[in-house]
Amino acid sequence: MSESNSNAACTADQNGAVPGEPVKTDKNSRRGNWGNQIEFILTSVGYAVGLGNVWRFPYLCYRNGGGAFMFPYFIMLVFCGIPLFFLELSFGQFASQGCLGVWRISPMFKGVGYGMMVVSTYIGIYYNVVICIAFYYFFSSMTNLLPWTYCNNPWNTPTCNGVVTPRGINNTLANVTRSLVTGATEVAVEVVNKTKRTSPSEEYWKHYVLQISDDIGNFGEVRLPILGCLAVSWVVVFLCLIRGVKSSGKVVYFTATFPYVVLTILFIRGITLEGAVTGIKYYLTPQWHKILDAKVWGDAASQIFYSLGCAWGGLITMASYNKFHNNCYRDSIIISITNCATSVYAGFVIFSILGFMAHHLNVDVSEVADHGPGLAFVAYPEALTLLPISPLWSLLFFFMLILLGLGTQFCLLETLVTAIVDEIGTDWIVRNKTVVTGGVAIVGFLLGVPLTTQAGIYWLLLMDNYAASFSLVIISCIMCICIMYVYGHKKYFKDVEMMLGFPPPIFFRVCWRFVSPIIISFILIFTVIQYKPITYNDYVYPGWSLAIGFLMAMSSVICIPIYALYKIAKSEGTTFLERLKNSCKPDVKWGPALSEHRIGLYATPGSEGEVEVRPLKEELKEKEKEDEKRDEISLTIQGSNGSTAHNTTPSA
């Protein structure tokens, strides 16, 4: 007996059970769990650390005061980023449900879950297009000479001016040419100054890769090479998720760690280049006067919020595959800090090479600094052409972008699939989750086809700017209000304590109730005040396209009131207030997924958990009643032979 107890205790320890808890398997065999906690942490790091860490944060830091930007950035991380991250992880882990199922906590707010699904759908569509372009550049780098090195290609224009001198020019010819132009140097300089330089990488991007049209409404033709790469992207994502978290949990050992290897290689190469120090100074030199600028704080809050992936539904989904007693408090701190440290580290990698390029061109770093697709597919690739063995560095850079993108894309697709499977919930769909994954991947590919046309880049940027902007802020704010004020902060704190074995630290309790909602409201106000119609280089988007952008943004938010009204109408009650009250009450299914964890308020009638948490007074009263009953029976039916007919053991 003692041997079996020790084995059970060992099992409990391996499963991360809270000390003092009865021995439990803590595994959800129906939905599945992560193989171990490393898989969950790596998947969440891969989800949070994405393309924005490389192509957005370094530019924001440089533009908003360099090192001074770090101060508001880390303040926002501590008071908004980590608390929201912990809230979403604990929410999903407690219920073991995706972004729809968790709203059993207050069924009226299930529209928030649908809003998260809509946002994840939009992001999943255009994010994979960015990954497919990275694939295209990756394949194009498999050559002795990068195709965007020189200006002697059929797609180049007369304004093209490369940073690398073409090889193979005869020295004599070069000398003759130099002597011929010596007398016209001043004129040439004046002409160059008046003419905007177009780099070979920019012309390769616009005229060859995209073959960009002149208007968002002019779709032109589908770019077949990009379409092919899009198919490759979706096939890779599908294969990695073919067995859900069981397969993706193994893939992330590579996809979440190798980008750090590449970043380190590029960092070491970058800091050894001439001019790298100048670039890093631009990135980090503090401009303290900018701390008083509200825009700097707004950018810091927005970057933290969007970078961590809050309100996308992915955090809830990933945490739902954790074992019930996993320490998600620890995980949230590890993942959040890793994400932000990666952003800072990527800044060194980006600006060391941009500094080298600025030194080579003898221009200011600000003239070569860029963000978004402009950095990933124009500025940085051009800088790579200046390095010896440039195809190697290009392969590494775009492979890193592919892996960073895939880490996020895995979670976006899993969010949608999990929500569908949990919502339908039949045995057939649980067994055939792979079919759902394949179906979602095919639909995602088809919806991404318009983004591979000649006007695709306009639509991609429109979706990036509107589909996941202020709608995410609204969704996150409503989620905080629902959990803390509708469901009740005291109840939620007890839920977390039941799950972790300790209550949330007081800092997080204060942030969840007051600080984080205030910061989220600030981000929303800041986003509205700072709004400017989207442009792409010199192209100004027409009004009708901006209207489509706003419709995309509203399509996720509108789910919330529509579903709330539907739920109120369906709820029991004679008056509106009764219906409203009933629609806000937690569903009977709300709580831990496994019966062994449903104790206390969540105990089912007749379960062991009900007996364990029965109040002492109630237990004593029942005991007294049993004793009285026993005495009555003894007195009433005592036989002539002196035996008693009552049973001394209470029935179950």
TASULGI-V993019 format. One record per residue. N is the residue number from 1. RES is the residue in one letter. PHI is phi in degrees with one decimal (* if undefined). OMEGA is omega in whole degrees, -180 to 180 (* if undefined). Layout:
[[N RES PHI OMEGA] [N RES PHI OMEGA]]
This chain:
[[1 M * -179] [2 S -65.0 179] [3 E -65.2 179] [4 S -66.4 178] [5 N -64.6 -180] [6 S -66.5 177] [7 N -64.3 179] [8 A -64.6 179] [9 A -63.8 178] [10 C -63.2 178] [11 T -61.4 180] [12 A -61.2 -180] [13 D -64.8 180] [14 Q -65.4 -179] [15 N -85.3 176] [16 G 73.2 -179] [17 A -69.8 178] [18 V -72.4 179] [19 P -55.4 179] [20 G 93.2 179] [21 E -77.4 172] [22 P -61.6 -178] [23 V -67.0 -178] [24 K -134.0 178] [25 T -74.6 176] [26 D 59.8 180] [27 K -117.9 177] [28 N -100.6 -174] [29 S -67.3 -178] [30 R -74.6 -179] [31 R -86.2 -175] [32 G 98.0 177] [33 N -135.1 172] [34 W -64.1 178] [35 G -60.7 175] [36 N -160.2 -174] [37 Q -72.3 177] [38 I -61.2 180] [39 E -60.5 179] [40 F -63.9 -178] [41 I -64.1 180] [42 L -65.0 179] [43 T -63.6 -180] [44 S -68.0 175] [45 V -64.7 178] [46 G -61.9 179] [47 Y -70.0 -176] [48 A -74.3 -180] [49 V -83.8 -178] [50 G -132.3 -177] [51 L -62.8 -179] [52 G -61.5 178] [53 N -63.9 -177] [54 V -93.6 -171] [55 W -104.9 179] [56 R -115.9 -175] [57 F -60.0 -178] [58 P -56.8 180] [59 Y -67.7 178] [60 L -60.6 -179] [61 C -63.7 179] [62 Y -63.0 -175] [63 R -74.4 -173] [64 N -107.5 172] [65 G 105.2 176] [66 G 57.6 -179] [67 G -59.7 179] [68 A -64.8 180] [69 F -66.9 -179] [70 M -61.8 -177] [71 F -63.3 177] [72 P -63.3 -179] [73 Y -62.3 -179] [74 F -75.9 173] [75 I -61.9 179] [76 M -67.7 177] [77 L -62.4 -175] [78 V -70.5 -172] [79 F -93.7 -179] [80 C -129.4 -174] [81 G -63.0 -177] [82 I -64.3 178] [83 P -58.6 179] [84 L -66.4 179] [85 F -61.7 179] [86 F -63.7 -180] [87 L -60.5 -178] [88 E -69.6 179] [89 L -64.0 -179] [90 S -66.7 179] [91 F -62.2 -179] [92 G -68.9 -178] [93 Q -68.8 -178] [94 F -63.0 -176] [95 A -91.5 -175] [96 S 50.9 179] [97 Q -134.7 177] [98 G -75.8 -172] [99 C -70.4 174] [100 L -97.4 -176] [101 G -63.0 -178] [102 V -64.7 -176] [103 W -81.3 165] [104 R -63.3 178] [105 I -60.6 177] [106 S -162.0 -169] [107 P -51.7 -179] [108 M -62.1 -175] [109 F -95.6 -179] [110 K -62.4 177] [111 G -59.9 176] [112 V -62.4 178] [113 G -64.2 176] [114 Y -64.4 176] [115 G -61.1 177] [116 M -62.0 179] [117 M -64.6 180] [118 V -63.4 179] [119 V -61.3 180] [120 S -63.1 177] [121 T -64.9 179] [122 Y -58.6 -177] [123 I -64.7 -180] [124 G -60.6 -180] [125 I -67.3 -174] [126 Y -83.3 -179] [127 Y -65.0 180] [128 N -71.5 175] [129 V -69.4 176] [130 V -62.6 179] [131 I -62.5 -178] [132 C -67.8 176] [133 I -68.2 175] [134 A -62.3 175] [135 F -59.9 -179] [136 Y -60.4 179] [137 Y -66.0 178] [138 F -61.3 179] [139 F -66.2 -180] [140 S -69.0 -180] [141 S -82.2 -180] [142 M -82.5 -176] [143 T -155.3 179] [144 N -72.6 -177] [145 L -133.3 180] [146 L -63.4 -174] [147 P -66.9 179] [148 W -104.8 -178] [149 T -79.7 -173] [150 Y -115.6 -179] [151 C -103.5 -175] [152 N -102.5 -179] [153 N -102.5 -178] [154 P -58.2 -176] [155 W -86.6 -177] [156 N -75.8 -180] [157 T -110.1 179] [158 P -61.1 -179] [159 T -82.9 -179] [160 C -66.5 -179] [161 N -141.7 -176] [162 G -80.8 179] [163 V -97.0 -180] [164 V -114.3 178] [165 T -76.9 -179] [166 P -58.5 179] [167 R -83.5 173] [168 G 87.2 178] [169 I -81.0 -180] [170 N -63.3 -177] [171 N -59.4 -180] [172 T -62.8 179] [173 L -60.0 -180] [174 A -64.1 -180] [175 N -66.1 178] [176 V -61.1 -180] [177 T -59.7 -178] [178 R -63.6 -179] [179 S -69.2 -180] [180 L -67.1 -175] [181 V -94.8 -177] [182 T -58.8 -177] [183 G -68.1 -177] [184 A -110.9 -176] [185 T -59.4 -177] [186 E -61.0 180] [187 V -64.4 -179] [188 A -61.8 180] [189 V -61.2 -180] [190 E -64.3 180] [191 V -64.0 -180] [192 V -62.0 -180] [193 N -65.0 -178] [194 K -80.6 -178] [195 T -96.7 179] [196 K -69.8 -180] [197 R -71.9 174] [198 T -111.8 -176] [199 S -80.2 176] [200 P -59.5 -179] [201 S -68.0 179] [202 E -68.4 180] [203 E -70.8 176] [204 Y -62.6 -180] [205 W -63.8 -174] [206 K -80.3 -169] [207 H -92.5 -178] [208 Y -111.6 -177] [209 V -70.2 -177] [210 L -85.9 -168] [211 Q 46.8 -169] [212 I -59.6 179] [213 S -84.2 -175] [214 D -90.5 -176] [215 D -154.4 -179] [216 I -64.6 180] [217 G -85.3 -179] [218 N -95.4 -174] [219 F -69.2 -177] [220 G 64.8 -179] [221 E -108.1 175] [222 V -74.4 177] [223 R -80.1 -173] [224 L -57.7 178] [225 P -61.0 180] [226 I -71.1 177] [227 L -60.9 178] [228 G -62.0 179] [229 C -67.4 177] [230 L -65.2 177] [231 A -62.2 178] [232 V -60.8 -179] [233 S -58.9 -178] [234 W -68.6 178] [235 V -64.1 179] [236 V -61.4 -180] [237 V -62.0 -179] [238 F -62.1 -178] [239 L -63.4 180] [240 C -72.1 -179] [241 L -108.8 -172] [242 I -61.3 177] [243 R -115.4 178] [244 G 66.7 -177] [245 V -70.0 178] [246 K -66.2 180] [247 S -88.1 -179] [248 S -65.1 179] [249 G -62.9 178] [250 K -84.4 -178] [251 V -64.0 -175] [252 V -66.0 175] [253 Y -57.0 178] [254 F -96.1 -173] [255 T -65.6 -178] [256 A -91.2 -177] [257 T -102.3 -175] [258 F -63.2 176] [259 P -55.2 179] [260 Y -71.3 176] [261 V -64.4 -180] [262 V -65.6 178] [263 L -57.0 -179] [264 T -67.1 178] [265 I -61.7 -180] [266 L -66.6 179] [267 F -65.4 180] [268 I -61.4 179] [269 R -67.0 -176] [270 G -66.0 -175] [271 I -72.9 178] [272 T -87.2 -177] [273 L -88.7 178] [274 E -70.5 -179] [275 G 93.1 -179] [276 A -62.0 -179] [277 V -61.2 179] [278 T -62.4 179] [279 G -62.6 -180] [280 I -66.9 176] [281 K -62.8 177] [282 Y -59.9 -178] [283 Y -71.4 -169] [284 L -112.0 -176] [285 T -57.3 -176] [286 P -70.8 170] [287 Q -116.7 -168] [288 W -63.1 -179] [289 H -63.7 -178] [290 K -75.2 179] [291 I -63.3 180] [292 L -80.8 -179] [293 D -85.1 -179] [294 A -61.1 -178] [295 K -63.6 179] [296 V -63.6 179] [297 W -66.9 177] [298 G -64.5 178] [299 D -63.5 -180] [300 A -64.3 -180] [301 A -63.7 -179] [302 S -63.8 -179] [303 Q -63.7 178] [304 I -61.6 -176] [305 F -62.5 -176] [306 Y -75.0 -177] [307 S -66.5 -178] [308 L -76.1 178] [309 G 78.1 179] [310 C -68.8 175] [311 A 72.3 175] [312 W -83.6 -176] [313 G 96.3 -177] [314 G -68.8 -179] [315 L -65.3 178] [316 I -60.8 -178] [317 T -64.1 -179] [318 M -62.3 -179] [319 A -68.7 -178] [320 S -66.7 179] [321 Y -94.2 174] [322 N -74.4 170] [323 K -72.2 -169] [324 F -57.3 -175] [325 H -96.2 177] [326 N -61.6 -180] [327 N -82.9 -178] [328 C -73.3 175] [329 Y -63.2 177] [330 R -62.9 -178] [331 D -60.9 -177] [332 S -63.1 179] [333 I -70.1 -180] [334 I -60.0 -175] [335 I -67.7 -178] [336 S -62.6 -179] [337 I -68.1 177] [338 T -60.1 180] [339 N -59.3 -177] [340 C -70.4 177] [341 A -63.5 178] [342 T -63.4 178] [343 S -59.6 -179] [344 V -64.7 -180] [345 Y -62.8 180] [346 A -61.2 178] [347 G -59.7 178] [348 F -64.5 -179] [349 V -63.8 -177] [350 I -69.7 -172] [351 F -78.3 175] [352 S -65.5 -179] [353 I -78.7 176] [354 L -66.7 176] [355 G -64.3 177] [356 F -63.1 180] [357 M -65.8 179] [358 A -62.4 178] [359 H -64.2 -179] [360 H -64.6 -178] [361 L -86.2 -177] [362 N 59.7 178] [363 V -127.7 177] [364 D -73.1 -180] [365 V -59.8 -179] [366 S -61.3 -179] [367 E -78.7 180] [368 V -110.1 179] [369 A -70.5 179] [370 D -154.5 179] [371 H -143.4 179] [372 G 67.0 180] [373 P -57.2 179] [374 G -61.2 178] [375 L -77.7 -173] [376 A -69.8 -172] [377 F -115.5 179] [378 V -128.4 -173] [379 A -66.0 -176] [380 Y -67.7 177] [381 P -58.5 179] [382 E -66.6 179] [383 A -62.3 -179] [384 L -66.6 -180] [385 T -66.9 -180] [386 L -81.2 -177] [387 L -88.2 171] [388 P -62.9 -177] [389 I 52.3 -175] [390 S -58.3 179] [391 P -58.8 180] [392 L -63.1 -179] [393 W -67.0 178] [394 S -66.6 177] [395 L -58.7 -179] [396 L -63.5 -177] [397 F -62.1 -177] [398 F -74.2 173] [399 F -65.3 177] [400 M -63.2 178] [401 L -61.2 179] [402 I -60.5 -178] [403 L -66.9 178] [404 L -61.5 180] [405 G -68.3 -178] [406 L -64.5 179] [407 G -57.2 178] [408 T -74.4 -177] [409 Q -64.5 177] [410 F -54.4 -175] [411 C -71.5 178] [412 L -62.9 -180] [413 L -68.9 180] [414 E -63.5 177] [415 T -59.8 -179] [416 L -67.5 -178] [417 V -64.1 -180] [418 T -61.8 180] [419 A -60.9 -180] [420 I -66.0 -177] [421 V -65.0 180] [422 D -64.7 -176] [423 E -70.4 179] [424 I -74.5 168] [425 G 70.2 179] [426 T -75.7 179] [427 D -61.8 -178] [428 W -62.2 -176] [429 I -71.6 176] [430 V -66.9 180] [431 R -69.3 -176] [432 N -107.9 180] [433 K -60.8 179] [434 T -59.9 179] [435 V -63.9 178] [436 V -63.3 179] [437 T -59.2 178] [438 G -63.1 179] [439 G -62.9 179] [440 V -64.5 179] [441 A -64.3 180] [442 I -65.1 178] [443 V -61.9 179] [444 G -61.0 178] [445 F -63.8 -178] [446 L -63.5 180] [447 L -70.2 179] [448 G -85.6 -178] [449 V -57.3 179] [450 P -58.5 180] [451 L -79.4 177] [452 T -99.0 177] [453 T -80.9 -179] [454 Q -70.0 176] [455 A -100.9 -173] [456 G -58.2 -177] [457 I -63.8 177] [458 Y -64.0 -179] [459 W -70.3 179] [460 L -60.5 180] [461 L -68.5 177] [462 L -63.2 179] [463 M -65.8 -179] [464 D -63.5 -176] [465 N -84.0 -173] [466 Y -114.3 -173] [467 A -64.5 -177] [468 A -129.6 -180] [469 S -111.5 -176] [470 F -69.6 180] [471 S -63.0 178] [472 L -62.5 -179] [473 V -64.5 180] [474 I -64.0 180] [475 I -59.2 -179] [476 S -64.8 -180] [477 C -64.5 180] [478 I -66.4 178] [479 M -61.5 178] [480 C -60.0 -178] [481 I -63.5 -179] [482 C -61.7 -176] [483 I -68.8 -174] [484 M -81.3 -171] [485 Y -115.9 179] [486 V -85.6 177] [487 Y -69.7 178] [488 G 114.1 -177] [489 H -64.2 -179] [490 K -63.7 179] [491 K -65.2 -178] [492 Y -68.7 178] [493 F -61.5 178] [494 K -67.9 177] [495 D -60.4 -179] [496 V -64.0 179] [497 E -64.2 178] [498 M -62.7 -177] [499 M -80.8 -174] [500 L -93.8 -176] [501 G 93.4 176] [502 F -149.1 -179] [503 P -73.5 176] [504 P -60.2 177] [505 P -55.3 -175] [506 I -59.3 178] [507 F -58.5 -179] [508 F -70.9 178] [509 R -62.8 179] [510 V -69.1 -180] [511 C -63.5 -179] [512 W -60.7 -175] [513 R -82.0 -171] [514 F -126.6 -168] [515 V -65.8 -176] [516 S -61.0 177] [517 P -59.4 179] [518 I -66.9 179] [519 I -64.6 178] [520 I -61.6 178] [521 S -63.3 177] [522 F -62.4 179] [523 I -60.8 -180] [524 L -62.5 180] [525 I -62.3 180] [526 F -60.7 -180] [527 T -61.8 -180] [528 V -67.9 -178] [529 I -64.7 -176] [530 Q -84.7 -175] [531 Y -62.1 172] [532 K -134.9 178] [533 P -56.4 -176] [534 I -67.9 173] [535 T -134.6 173] [536 Y -130.2 -171] [537 N 55.3 -179] [538 D -95.7 -177] [539 Y -83.1 178] [540 V -103.1 -178] [541 Y -68.7 178] [542 P -68.8 -177] [543 G -58.5 -177] [544 W -64.8 179] [545 S -71.6 177] [546 L -65.9 177] [547 A -62.5 177] [548 I -63.4 178] [549 G -59.6 179] [550 F -65.4 177] [551 L -64.0 177] [552 M -62.0 -180] [553 A -63.4 -177] [554 M -76.3 -176] [555 S -62.7 178] [556 S -81.8 -178] [557 V -72.0 -175] [558 I -65.7 177] [559 C -59.8 -173] [560 I -67.3 180] [561 P -68.2 -179] [562 I -62.7 -180] [563 Y -68.4 180] [564 A -61.5 179] [565 L -64.3 178] [566 Y -62.3 -178] [567 K -67.5 178] [568 I -62.0 -179] [569 A -63.7 -178] [570 K -86.2 -175] [571 S -75.0 179] [572 E -76.4 178] [573 G 138.4 -180] [574 T -91.7 180] [575 T -110.3 180] [576 F -62.0 -178] [577 L -64.1 177] [578 E -64.8 178] [579 R -62.8 179] [580 L -61.6 -179] [581 K -63.2 -179] [582 N -68.1 -180] [583 S -71.9 179] [584 C -88.9 -178] [585 K -67.3 177] [586 P -59.4 176] [587 D -66.6 -180] [588 V -62.3 -180] [589 K -85.5 -180] [590 W -64.2 178] [591 G 132.0 180] [592 P -58.7 -176] [593 A -73.7 -177] [594 L -89.1 -177] [595 S -61.4 -178] [596 E -67.9 178] [597 H -97.6 -177] [598 R -85.5 179] [599 I -116.0 179] [600 G 65.4 -179] [601 L -61.4 -173] [602 Y -97.0 -178] [603 A -66.7 178] [604 T -84.9 -179] [605 P -55.2 178] [606 G 85.4 -179] [607 S -83.6 -180] [608 E -64.7 -178] [609 G -61.7 -178] [610 E -65.2 -179] [611 V -68.1 -177] [612 E -62.9 -174] [613 V -106.4 -179] [614 R -66.1 -180] [615 P -59.4 -175] [616 L -61.3 -179] [617 K -60.7 -178] [618 E -63.4 -179] [619 E -66.2 180] [620 L -64.3 180] [621 K -60.8 -179] [622 E -64.7 179] [623 K -65.1 179] [624 E -61.3 180] [625 K -61.6 180] [626 E -63.3 180] [627 D -62.5 179] [628 E -60.3 -179] [629 K -61.4 -179] [630 R -61.9 -180] [631 D -62.8 -179] [632 E -61.4 -179] [633 I -65.1 -180] [634 S -61.2 -178] [635 L -71.8 -172] [636 T -79.6 -171] [637 I -116.1 177] [638 Q -66.6 -175] [639 G -79.2 -180] [640 S -67.9 179] [641 N -85.6 177] [642 G 86.9 179] [643 S -84.5 179] [644 T -108.3 -177] [645 A -97.8 -177] [646 H -83.2 179] [647 N -98.9 -175] [648 T -76.9 178] [649 T -101.9 -180] [650 P -62.2 179] [651 S -72.1 -178] [652 A -70.8 *]]
